[in-house]
Amino acid sequence: MTDKENKMPKRSKEQDGSMKDCEMTEFKITSPVGIWDVYICQKGLHFVKLERDKFSEINEEIPVECIPKEESLANSDVFLWMKCFFERASEIPLMNLPAICPSLFAKDAFRQRAWKYIYHNVGFGVTKSYGEIASGMGTPGAAQAVGSAMRTNPVSLIIPCHRVIRSGGKAGHYSGGTRDNLKVWLIEHEKKYSTSADKKSKPLLNYFSRNTKKYNST
């Protein structure tokens, strides 16, 4: 990997603010759906996102590995969780979620509350609509605001915005509409290995099976 390919993404002002009091470790994790950029401190995760502007086809033969290959990174909670998610997904319900640094939830703004709500309440193999999330937060009618919060989620997969769907049963957008098919793939992947999925989610899978032939991120 060249220095250019190994360059970490620029952080937003808000992300820099949440990191200012934290000693940060930055690394990458390869996966079947692409390469993830990870920022983590001793208190937990700050950022997990797919590399920007790179849209590889999904390839389930690609192993989950960390870059650089260091023992401390390979033993991190986030790496072990992601390796399990992609390679032994049936075991995910037995694992604890990787910790999120409390600084990400420090503000009492709507989007931070939305991130925190789905982190704690929307488990593996379950899908909930934007409206259901809004109602669960005690703000019925705020489905659009939930959608806005999902678009700015800094910790993908672990804060599971991919499990939040439209009320009509369609998946909705993912990564600003650039990786919608990846959202379909992630939901299918979880349902395949889940033994405790919400029955209300099953019609969604039928919809995907009828309308999606390829699961790639382009």
C-alpha positions as protocol buffer text, in pm:
chain_id: "A"
residue {
  index: 1
  type: MET
  ca { x: 0 y: 0 z: 0 }
}
residue {
  index: 2
  type: THR
  ca { x: 141 y: 337 z: -101 }
}
residue {
  index: 3
  type: ASP
  ca { x: 159 y: 640 z: 129 }
}
residue {
  index: 4
  type: LYS
  ca { x: -122 y: 796 z: -71 }
}
residue {
  index: 5
  type: GLU
  ca { x: -344 y: 488 z: -33 }
}
residue {
  index: 6
  type: ASN
  ca { x: -264 y: 472 z: 339 }
}
residue {
  index: 7
  type: LYS
  ca { x: -363 y: 836 z: 401 }
}
residue {
  index: 8
  type: MET
  ca { x: -642 y: 871 z: 655 }
}
residue {
  index: 9
  type: PRO
  ca { x: -949 y: 1084 z: 567 }
}
residue {
  index: 10
  type: LYS
  ca { x: -987 y: 1443 z: 677 }
}
residue {
  index: 11
  type: ARG
  ca { x: -1191 y: 1493 z: 990 }
}
residue {
  index: 12
  type: SER
  ca { x: -1480 y: 1733 z: 1028 }
}
residue {
  index: 13
  type: LYS
  ca { x: -1460 y: 2014 z: 1284 }
}
residue {
  index: 14
  type: GLU
  ca { x: -1703 y: 1822 z: 1503 }
}
residue {
  index: 15
  type: GLN
  ca { x: -1493 y: 1508 z: 1489 }
}
residue {
  index: 16
  type: ASP
  ca { x: -1180 y: 1706 z: 1570 }
}
residue {
  index: 17
  type: GLY
  ca { x: -1366 y: 1854 z: 1867 }
}
residue {
  index: 18
  type: SER
  ca { x: -1459 y: 1512 z: 2003 }
}
residue {
  index: 19
  type: MET
  ca { x: -1097 y: 1400 z: 1968 }
}
residue {
  index: 20
  type: LYS
  ca { x: -919 y: 1700 z: 2119 }
}
residue {
  index: 21
  type: ASP
  ca { x: -882 y: 1545 z: 2465 }
}
residue {
  index: 22
  type: CYS
  ca { x: -811 y: 1193 z: 2340 }
}
residue {
  index: 23
  type: GLU
  ca { x: -491 y: 1020 z: 2235 }
}
residue {
  index: 24
  type: MET
  ca { x: -587 y: 877 z: 1899 }
}
residue {
  index: 25
  type: THR
  ca { x: -485 y: 559 z: 1717 }
}
residue {
  index: 26
  type: GLU
  ca { x: -562 y: 548 z: 1345 }
}
residue {
  index: 27
  type: PHE
  ca { x: -562 y: 236 z: 1130 }
}
residue {
  index: 28
  type: LYS
  ca { x: -750 y: 56 z: 852 }
}
residue {
  index: 29
  type: ILE
  ca { x: -946 y: -268 z: 836 }
}
residue {
  index: 30
  type: THR
  ca { x: -993 y: -460 z: 511 }
}
residue {
  index: 31
  type: SER
  ca { x: -1324 y: -639 z: 453 }
}
residue {
  index: 32
  type: PRO
  ca { x: -1538 y: -796 z: 179 }
}
residue {
  index: 33
  type: VAL
  ca { x: -1719 y: -464 z: 130 }
}
residue {
  index: 34
  type: GLY
  ca { x: -1416 y: -232 z: 124 }
}
residue {
  index: 35
  type: ILE
  ca { x: -1151 y: -80 z: 347 }
}
residue {
  index: 36
  type: TRP
  ca { x: -1258 y: 92 z: 670 }
}
residue {
  index: 37
  type: ASP
  ca { x: -1082 y: 389 z: 825 }
}
residue {
  index: 38
  type: VAL
  ca { x: -1080 y: 365 z: 1206 }
}
residue {
  index: 39
  type: TYR
  ca { x: -1003 y: 626 z: 1475 }
}
residue {
  index: 40
  type: ILE
  ca { x: -1000 y: 499 z: 1832 }
}
residue {
  index: 41
  type: CYS
  ca { x: -883 y: 620 z: 2172 }
}
residue {
  index: 42
  type: GLN
  ca { x: -854 y: 436 z: 2504 }
}
residue {
  index: 43
  type: LYS
  ca { x: -1219 y: 520 z: 2581 }
}
residue {
  index: 44
  type: GLY
  ca { x: -1360 y: 388 z: 2253 }
}
residue {
  index: 45
  type: LEU
  ca { x: -1432 y: 457 z: 1888 }
}
residue {
  index: 46
  type: HIS
  ca { x: -1454 y: 798 z: 1726 }
}
residue {
  index: 47
  type: PHE
  ca { x: -1479 y: 707 z: 1358 }
}
residue {
  index: 48
  type: VAL
  ca { x: -1540 y: 399 z: 1141 }
}
residue {
  index: 49
  type: LYS
  ca { x: -1616 y: 470 z: 776 }
}
residue {
  index: 50
  type: LEU
  ca { x: -1543 y: 314 z: 440 }
}
residue {
  index: 51
  type: GLU
  ca { x: -1271 y: 487 z: 242 }
}
residue {
  index: 52
  type: ARG
  ca { x: -1415 y: 781 z: 56 }
}
residue {
  index: 53
  type: ASP
  ca { x: -1456 y: 778 z: -323 }
}
residue {
  index: 54
  type: LYS
  ca { x: -1362 y: 410 z: -351 }
}
residue {
  index: 55
  type: PHE
  ca { x: -1645 y: 180 z: -462 }
}
residue {
  index: 56
  type: SER
  ca { x: -1520 y: -176 z: -490 }
}
residue {
  index: 57
  type: GLU
  ca { x: -1750 y: -466 z: -569 }
}
residue {
  index: 58
  type: ILE
  ca { x: -1838 y: -681 z: -271 }
}
residue {
  index: 59
  type: ASN
  ca { x: -1609 y: -982 z: -258 }
}
residue {
  index: 60
  type: GLU
  ca { x: -1669 y: -1227 z: 27 }
}
residue {
  index: 61
  type: GLU
  ca { x: -1329 y: -1388 z: -35 }
}
residue {
  index: 62
  type: ILE
  ca { x: -1146 y: -1078 z: 93 }
}
residue {
  index: 63
  type: PRO
  ca { x: -1024 y: -1142 z: 449 }
}
residue {
  index: 64
  type: VAL
  ca { x: -1067 y: -904 z: 740 }
}
residue {
  index: 65
  type: GLU
  ca { x: -719 y: -774 z: 827 }
}
residue {
  index: 66
  type: CYS
  ca { x: -577 y: -462 z: 989 }
}
residue {
  index: 67
  type: ILE
  ca { x: -334 y: -221 z: 830 }
}
residue {
  index: 68
  type: PRO
  ca { x: -71 y: -199 z: 968 }
}
residue {
  index: 69
  type: LYS
  ca { x: -58 y: -559 z: 1087 }
}
residue {
  index: 70
  type: GLU
  ca { x: 20 y: -500 z: 1453 }
}
residue {
  index: 71
  type: GLU
  ca { x: -73 y: -731 z: 1739 }
}
residue {
  index: 72
  type: SER
  ca { x: -226 y: -451 z: 1946 }
}
residue {
  index: 73
  type: LEU
  ca { x: -460 y: -356 z: 1659 }
}
residue {
  index: 74
  type: ALA
  ca { x: -546 y: -719 z: 1582 }
}
residue {
  index: 75
  type: ASN
  ca { x: -651 y: -760 z: 1947 }
}
residue {
  index: 76
  type: SER
  ca { x: -863 y: -445 z: 1955 }
}
residue {
  index: 77
  type: ASP
  ca { x: -1234 y: -485 z: 2024 }
}
residue {
  index: 78
  type: VAL
  ca { x: -1334 y: -320 z: 1697 }
}
residue {
  index: 79
  type: PHE
  ca { x: -1111 y: -543 z: 1484 }
}
residue {
  index: 80
  type: LEU
  ca { x: -1227 y: -862 z: 1658 }
}
residue {
  index: 81
  type: TRP
  ca { x: -1590 y: -752 z: 1624 }
}
residue {
  index: 82
  type: MET
  ca { x: -1558 y: -670 z: 1254 }
}
residue {
  index: 83
  type: LYS
  ca { x: -1376 y: -995 z: 1182 }
}
residue {
  index: 84
  type: CYS
  ca { x: -1660 y: -1180 z: 1352 }
}
residue {
  index: 85
  type: PHE
  ca { x: -1924 y: -971 z: 1169 }
}
residue {
  index: 86
  type: PHE
  ca { x: -1790 y: -1060 z: 825 }
}
residue {
  index: 87
  type: GLU
  ca { x: -1647 y: -1407 z: 884 }
}
residue {
  index: 88
  type: ARG
  ca { x: -1851 y: -1563 z: 1170 }
}
residue {
  index: 89
  type: ALA
  ca { x: -2163 y: -1350 z: 1179 }
}
residue {
  index: 90
  type: SER
  ca { x: -2371 y: -1605 z: 1370 }
}
residue {
  index: 91
  type: GLU
  ca { x: -2150 y: -1537 z: 1674 }
}
residue {
  index: 92
  type: ILE
  ca { x: -2205 y: -1158 z: 1674 }
}
residue {
  index: 93
  type: PRO
  ca { x: -2503 y: -1169 z: 1915 }
}
residue {
  index: 94
  type: LEU
  ca { x: -2269 y: -1329 z: 2171 }
}
residue {
  index: 95
  type: MET
  ca { x: -2018 y: -1043 z: 2149 }
}
residue {
  index: 96
  type: ASN
  ca { x: -2025 y: -706 z: 2321 }
}
residue {
  index: 97
  type: LEU
  ca { x: -2036 y: -407 z: 2092 }
}
residue {
  index: 98
  type: PRO
  ca { x: -1708 y: -216 z: 2068 }
}
residue {
  index: 99
  type: ALA
  ca { x: -1719 y: 87 z: 2297 }
}
residue {
  index: 100
  type: ILE
  ca { x: -1790 y: 434 z: 2159 }
}
residue {
  index: 101
  type: CYS
  ca { x: -1593 y: 720 z: 2314 }
}
residue {
  index: 102
  type: PRO
  ca { x: -1838 y: 912 z: 2538 }
}
residue {
  index: 103
  type: SER
  ca { x: -1729 y: 1238 z: 2374 }
}
residue {
  index: 104
  type: LEU
  ca { x: -1930 y: 1141 z: 2064 }
}
residue {
  index: 105
  type: PHE
  ca { x: -2248 y: 1145 z: 2272 }
}
residue {
  index: 106
  type: ALA
  ca { x: -2151 y: 1443 z: 2488 }
}
residue {
  index: 107
  type: LYS
  ca { x: -2377 y: 1693 z: 2313 }
}
residue {
  index: 108
  type: ASP
  ca { x: -2748 y: 1661 z: 2383 }
}
residue {
  index: 109
  type: ALA
  ca { x: -2837 y: 1745 z: 2024 }
}
residue {
  index: 110
  type: PHE
  ca { x: -3091 y: 1532 z: 1836 }
}
residue {
  index: 111
  type: ARG
  ca { x: -2843 y: 1351 z: 1616 }
}
residue {
  index: 112
  type: GLN
  ca { x: -2622 y: 1245 z: 1909 }
}
residue {
  index: 113
  type: ARG
  ca { x: -2930 y: 1112 z: 2085 }
}
residue {
  index: 114
  type: ALA
  ca { x: -3031 y: 927 z: 1767 }
}
residue {
  index: 115
  type: TRP
  ca { x: -2687 y: 767 z: 1733 }
}
residue {
  index: 116
  type: LYS
  ca { x: -2694 y: 662 z: 2098 }
}
residue {
  index: 117
  type: TYR
  ca { x: -3047 y: 523 z: 2066 }
}
residue {
  index: 118
  type: ILE
  ca { x: -2973 y: 292 z: 1773 }
}
residue {
  index: 119
  type: TYR
  ca { x: -2639 y: 188 z: 1926 }
}
residue {
  index: 120
  type: HIS
  ca { x: -2822 y: 58 z: 2232 }
}
residue {
  index: 121
  type: ASN
  ca { x: -3159 y: -46 z: 2086 }
}
residue {
  index: 122
  type: VAL
  ca { x: -3134 y: -178 z: 1728 }
}
residue {
  index: 123
  type: GLY
  ca { x: -2959 y: -512 z: 1745 }
}
residue {
  index: 124
  type: PHE
  ca { x: -2807 y: -753 z: 1497 }
}
residue {
  index: 125
  type: GLY
  ca { x: -3055 y: -885 z: 1241 }
}
residue {
  index: 126
  type: VAL
  ca { x: -3326 y: -630 z: 1330 }
}
residue {
  index: 127
  type: THR
  ca { x: -3451 y: -343 z: 1113 }
}
residue {
  index: 128
  type: LYS
  ca { x: -3651 y: -42 z: 1230 }
}
residue {
  index: 129
  type: SER
  ca { x: -3806 y: 241 z: 1030 }
}
residue {
  index: 130
  type: TYR
  ca { x: -3702 y: 604 z: 1069 }
}
residue {
  index: 131
  type: GLY
  ca { x: -4043 y: 665 z: 1225 }
}
residue {
  index: 132
  type: GLU
  ca { x: -4001 y: 382 z: 1476 }
}
residue {
  index: 133
  type: ILE
  ca { x: -3667 y: 525 z: 1583 }
}
residue {
  index: 134
  type: ALA
  ca { x: -3820 y: 871 z: 1626 }
}
residue {
  index: 135
  type: SER
  ca { x: -4105 y: 728 z: 1837 }
}
residue {
  index: 136
  type: GLY
  ca { x: -3864 y: 521 z: 2042 }
}
residue {
  index: 137
  type: MET
  ca { x: -3668 y: 836 z: 2119 }
}
residue {
  index: 138
  type: GLY
  ca { x: -3986 y: 1004 z: 2239 }
}
residue {
  index: 139
  type: THR
  ca { x: -4005 y: 1236 z: 1938 }
}
residue {
  index: 140
  type: PRO
  ca { x: -4281 y: 1096 z: 1713 }
}
residue {
  index: 141
  type: GLY
  ca { x: -4298 y: 1277 z: 1382 }
}
residue {
  index: 142
  type: ALA
  ca { x: -3923 y: 1334 z: 1366 }
}
residue {
  index: 143
  type: ALA
  ca { x: -3850 y: 1062 z: 1109 }
}
residue {
  index: 144
  type: GLN
  ca { x: -3684 y: 1309 z: 872 }
}
residue {
  index: 145
  type: ALA
  ca { x: -3454 y: 1430 z: 1150 }
}
residue {
  index: 146
  type: VAL
  ca { x: -3361 y: 1066 z: 1219 }
}
residue {
  index: 147
  type: GLY
  ca { x: -3265 y: 1031 z: 854 }
}
residue {
  index: 148
  type: SER
  ca { x: -3044 y: 1338 z: 879 }
}
residue {
  index: 149
  type: ALA
  ca { x: -2877 y: 1195 z: 1189 }
}
residue {
  index: 150
  type: MET
  ca { x: -2810 y: 865 z: 1012 }
}
residue {
  index: 151
  type: ARG
  ca { x: -2639 y: 1049 z: 725 }
}
residue {
  index: 152
  type: THR
  ca { x: -2389 y: 1203 z: 967 }
}
residue {
  index: 153
  type: ASN
  ca { x: -2322 y: 887 z: 1170 }
}
residue {
  index: 154
  type: PRO
  ca { x: -1943 y: 878 z: 1229 }
}
residue {
  index: 155
  type: VAL
  ca { x: -1920 y: 511 z: 1337 }
}
residue {
  index: 156
  type: SER
  ca { x: -2073 y: 288 z: 1069 }
}
residue {
  index: 157
  type: LEU
  ca { x: -2174 y: -73 z: 1144 }
}
residue {
  index: 158
  type: ILE
  ca { x: -2124 y: -36 z: 1520 }
}
residue {
  index: 159
  type: ILE
  ca { x: -2374 y: 251 z: 1533 }
}
residue {
  index: 160
  type: PRO
  ca { x: -2597 y: 57 z: 1292 }
}
residue {
  index: 161
  type: CYS
  ca { x: -2757 y: 315 z: 1064 }
}
residue {
  index: 162
  type: HIS
  ca { x: -2778 y: 42 z: 796 }
}
residue {
  index: 163
  type: ARG
  ca { x: -3058 y: -118 z: 1003 }
}
residue {
  index: 164
  type: VAL
  ca { x: -3277 y: 193 z: 980 }
}
residue {
  index: 165
  type: ILE
  ca { x: -3510 y: 172 z: 679 }
}
residue {
  index: 166
  type: ARG
  ca { x: -3809 y: 344 z: 520 }
}
residue {
  index: 167
  type: SER
  ca { x: -4155 y: 280 z: 660 }
}
residue {
  index: 168
  type: GLY
  ca { x: -4273 y: 138 z: 325 }
}
residue {
  index: 169
  type: GLY
  ca { x: -4021 y: -146 z: 347 }
}
residue {
  index: 170
  type: LYS
  ca { x: -3750 y: -15 z: 114 }
}
residue {
  index: 171
  type: ALA
  ca { x: -3396 y: 12 z: 248 }
}
residue {
  index: 172
  type: GLY
  ca { x: -3348 y: 380 z: 174 }
}
residue {
  index: 173
  type: HIS
  ca { x: -3013 y: 542 z: 112 }
}
residue {
  index: 174
  type: TYR
  ca { x: -2673 y: 455 z: 254 }
}
residue {
  index: 175
  type: SER
  ca { x: -2360 y: 666 z: 259 }
}
residue {
  index: 176
  type: GLY
  ca { x: -2543 y: 960 z: 106 }
}
residue {
  index: 177
  type: GLY
  ca { x: -2701 y: 743 z: -163 }
}
residue {
  index: 178
  type: THR
  ca { x: -2366 y: 624 z: -301 }
}
residue {
  index: 179
  type: ARG
  ca { x: -2380 y: 274 z: -152 }
}
residue {
  index: 180
  type: ASP
  ca { x: -2748 y: 181 z: -141 }
}
residue {
  index: 181
  type: ASN
  ca { x: -2685 y: -176 z: -259 }
}
residue {
  index: 182
  type: LEU
  ca { x: -2434 y: -219 z: 22 }
}
residue {
  index: 183
  type: LYS
  ca { x: -2711 y: -141 z: 271 }
}
residue {
  index: 184
  type: VAL
  ca { x: -2917 y: -419 z: 114 }
}
residue {
  index: 185
  type: TRP
  ca { x: -2623 y: -657 z: 138 }
}
residue {
  index: 186
  type: LEU
  ca { x: -2557 y: -575 z: 504 }
}
residue {
  index: 187
  type: ILE
  ca { x: -2920 y: -639 z: 599 }
}
residue {
  index: 188
  type: GLU
  ca { x: -2929 y: -967 z: 404 }
}
residue {
  index: 189
  type: HIS
  ca { x: -2597 y: -1070 z: 558 }
}
residue {
  index: 190
  type: GLU
  ca { x: -2730 y: -1014 z: 911 }
}
residue {
  index: 191
  type: LYS
  ca { x: -3061 y: -1188 z: 849 }
}
residue {
  index: 192
  type: LYS
  ca { x: -2884 y: -1491 z: 709 }
}
residue {
  index: 193
  type: TYR
  ca { x: -2707 y: -1548 z: 1038 }
}
residue {
  index: 194
  type: SER
  ca { x: -2956 y: -1405 z: 1286 }
}
residue {
  index: 195
  type: THR
  ca { x: -3170 y: -1630 z: 1506 }
}
residue {
  index: 196
  type: SER
  ca { x: -3352 y: -1348 z: 1685 }
}
residue {
  index: 197
  type: ALA
  ca { x: -3460 y: -1118 z: 1404 }
}
residue {
  index: 198
  type: ASP
  ca { x: -3774 y: -910 z: 1448 }
}
residue {
  index: 199
  type: LYS
  ca { x: -4058 y: -1074 z: 1250 }
}
residue {
  index: 200
  type: LYS
  ca { x: -4160 y: -732 z: 1119 }
}
residue {
  index: 201
  type: SER
  ca { x: -3836 y: -726 z: 921 }
}
residue {
  index: 202
  type: LYS
  ca { x: -3906 y: -1039 z: 714 }
}
residue {
  index: 203
  type: PRO
  ca { x: -4116 y: -870 z: 440 }
}
residue {
  index: 204
  type: LEU
  ca { x: -3820 y: -639 z: 380 }
}
residue {
  index: 205
  type: LEU
  ca { x: -3603 y: -937 z: 288 }
}
residue {
  index: 206
  type: ASN
  ca { x: -3867 y: -1065 z: 49 }
}
residue {
  index: 207
  type: TYR
  ca { x: -3864 y: -725 z: -119 }
}
residue {
  index: 208
  type: PHE
  ca { x: -3485 y: -738 z: -152 }
}
residue {
  index: 209
  type: SER
  ca { x: -3490 y: -1092 z: -289 }
}
residue {
  index: 210
  type: ARG
  ca { x: -3735 y: -993 z: -562 }
}
residue {
  index: 211
  type: ASN
  ca { x: -3567 y: -669 z: -662 }
}
residue {
  index: 212
  type: THR
  ca { x: -3193 y: -705 z: -609 }
}
residue {
  index: 213
  type: LYS
  ca { x: -2985 y: -932 z: -826 }
}
residue {
  index: 214
  type: LYS
  ca { x: -2638 y: -804 z: -747 }
}
residue {
  index: 215
  type: TYR
  ca { x: -2494 y: -690 z: -418 }
}
residue {
  index: 216
  type: ASN
  ca { x: -2215 y: -457 z: -505 }
}
residue {
  index: 217
  type: SER
  ca { x: -2138 y: -104 z: -399 }
}
residue {
  index: 218
  type: THR
  ca { x: -2134 y: 57 z: -742 }
}
